[in-house]
Amino acid sequence: MLYVIIGEDVENSLAQRLAARPAHLERLHALRDAGRLFVAGPNPAIDSNDPGDAGFSGSVIIAEFDSLEAAQSWADADPYKAAGVYQHVTVKPFKKVLP
């Protein structure tokens, strides 16, 4: 089943985000390579694809996991969480309808 993982950043976390990004992306690449990643990306803190120093307000990941518990466990191990980038992470089942 698909699950959405919504990470909400603490304010002024761009430096921590950039430092943890390689490890964060490595885990996403593993999901992609396993055919389990549907979509992933950050939420710019301003209305721009390149927010510069404004940074990001969070991230969204939609991926396939065996259960809600497995998705939560994967999210709990995210390098952004360990680095203090995320202040809160929500994991919910996701049902794709369109397109």
Buried (B, 14 or more C-beta within 10 A) or exposed (E): EBBBBBBBBBEEBBEBBEEBBEEBEEBBEEBBEEEBBBEBEBBBBEEEEEBEEEBBBBBEBBBBBEEEEBBBEBBEEBBBBBBEBBEEBEBEEBEEEEE
